[in-house]
Amino acid sequence: MNLKNSKGFSLIELLVGMALLSIILAGIGEILSSSISAYQYSMEQGTNANNLRDVLAQITHEIRYATSITNPAFVASSKNTANRIDYTIVVNGVTETHTISVGTGTDAHTLLINHNNGTIQRFAINRIPSSASIIFTRDDTSKRKITVSLTLQDQAAQNAPVTTMTTDVVTLLDLP
């Protein structure tokens, strides 16, 4: 049998073909891996946005029924801001003092509503490691209006976008 006239691939051709195929497959695998990571990150960001909306809805509900707000104070002809809000609200005929703020330490990613009876309501703000801040603003236009800004920034990702949601809340009752 004459091997010189046989048709087929040589060992070198097979090795070169396998090397090229493995390079192409490694590139495809890297593209798939980054696509999956980007998808997971965007899903977490979407979840955070939903959590922010839920938290702002809870804050809006609480402040809307306030009978007085002591912090930030209303000052005529100036804007006043604070990283927490202190207010009173009537619950089942009983006047309670509440405070809304972002937690620290183990509650760092949690909105806290502290009641004067010692109970604390906790609302998760986000699932990924990020910094959270809240600002309550009262300007001189109305005693009843409070602007709430809740901000998140992912600290794990470089150049991560800052997510800020802002809402204006007007109390149902005239405030003193």
N, C-alpha and C positions, 0 to 999 in steps of 0.2 A: 504494500500500500504506500502510495506516494503522498506524504504530508504536505509537501510544498504546493501542491495544486488544490488542496482542500479549501473550501470557502468557509469563513467564520471570522471571529474576532481574536486577536492575539491577547495575551495576558496583559500587556501594557495598555491596550485599548480598553479592556474591561476595567482595569484599575483607574484609569483616567475618567471613564464614564461614571464609575461609582463615586469618585471624589467629587465630580461636578454635581451629581445628584444629591449627595449628602450636604454640599454647600447650599444648594437651592432649598432643600428641605429644612435646613437650620434657619435660613432666612424666613421661610414661611412660618415656622414655629415661633420665631421672635415676633413677627407681625401679629400672629394670633394672640400671643401672650400679652402684648401691649394693648391690643384691642379689648381683651377681656378686662385688663386692669382699668382702662379708661371707662369702660361700661360700668364696672363696679363703683368707681369713684363718682361718676355722674349719678348713679342710683342713690348713693349715700348723700350727695348734695341735694337731690330731690327730696329725700326723706327729711333732711335738715330743714329744707324750705317748708315742707308740710308741718314739721314740728314748730317752726317759728310762727307760722300762721295760727296754729292751735294755741300757742302760748300767748300771742297777741290777742286772740279772741278771749282767752281767759282774763287777761289784764283789762281788756276793754269792758268786759262784763263787771269785773270788780269795781273799776273806777266809775263806771256809768252810774252805779247806785250809791256812790259815796255821799255822805252827808256833810263831811268837811275834809279838807286836805291841808295838812300842816307842813309837809315837806315834799316837794319844793314849795316854798311860800309864794303867795301872790304879792308882787310888789308893783305898784302903779308906775308906769313909764319906764319899766326895765324888764329884761328877760332873766329868768331864774332857772337854773338847771340843777339836777341832782342824780346820783346813781341809784337812788331808791325813792320810793314814795311811801309816805305815812298818811293814812286816812282813816276815817271812821265810817262805819257802815252799819245799818240796822239789819240784823239777821234774826228772824222769828221774834220780832219785838224787842230784841236785846241789842243795845249799841255795843259794837266791838271795834277795837282799834286793830288795823292790819298794816303790815309793811310788806312791800314787794321789792325784791332785790335778786341779783344773781348770786348764787352760792359761791363759797370758797372751799378749798381743801377737797374733801371727798364729795362735796356738792358743787364742784366747780362748773359742771355743765348742766346745772339745774336752776330753774326759776323757783324761788322760794316765796311763799305767801305765809308770813308769820301772823298768827292770831294772838290776841292778848290773853287767851285762855291756855296758851302753851302749845297748841297744836300747830303743826307746820304742814302745809300742802307743798308737794314737790312735783314739778313738771319738767321732764327731760327736754332739754333744748336741742341737743345734737348727739350723734353717735360717733363721730370721728374726733380725734384730739384737736381741739381748737380753742381759741380764746373767745369768750363771750362777754359782752358788755351791754348794759342797758342805761339809757339816759331818759329822764323825765324832764320835760321843759314846760314852763308856764311863761307866757309872755303877757304883755300888758293889754291885750285885746279883750280878754274875757276871763273872769274868775273861774268859769266852768270848764274851760278848755285846757286839756293836757296833751302834749305831743309826746308819744312814746317811740323811741328808736332802739331797736334790738339789733346788735351787730355780732356776726360770727366771722372768724378767719381761721382757716385750717393751718395749724402750725407745722404739720408734718410735711406738707408739700411746698416746694419753693414757688414763689410768685403765685400763690393760690389767691383766687378772687376773694374779696371781702363781700359778704352777704349782709346787707342791711335792709331791714323792713321797718317802715315808719307808719304810724297811724295817729290820727287826731281823735281824741276821745272827749266827748262833751257830757258832763254829768247831767242827769235828769233833773236834779234839784238845784236851786240856787245855793251857792256856797257862801258861807259867812266871810 
